Amino acid sequence: MTMSLRRENAALRQSNTLLGRENEAFMERLSEAQRRVEALLAQLPAADAADDATTQEAAQ
């Protein structure tokens, strides 16, 4: 029984380590996606201002 529990514990520790690494990789991907979205959002006001200027020119 003790040996069985030790093997199970070792397997669980290994699984936990792998899942921790996988979680870190996903967090890095999420951070990169967030940076990309923020960069795109930062460009939107400039695009909106250019659209407003075009619209105002067309109205005149």
Order of alpha helices (4+ residues) and beta strands (2+ residues): alpha
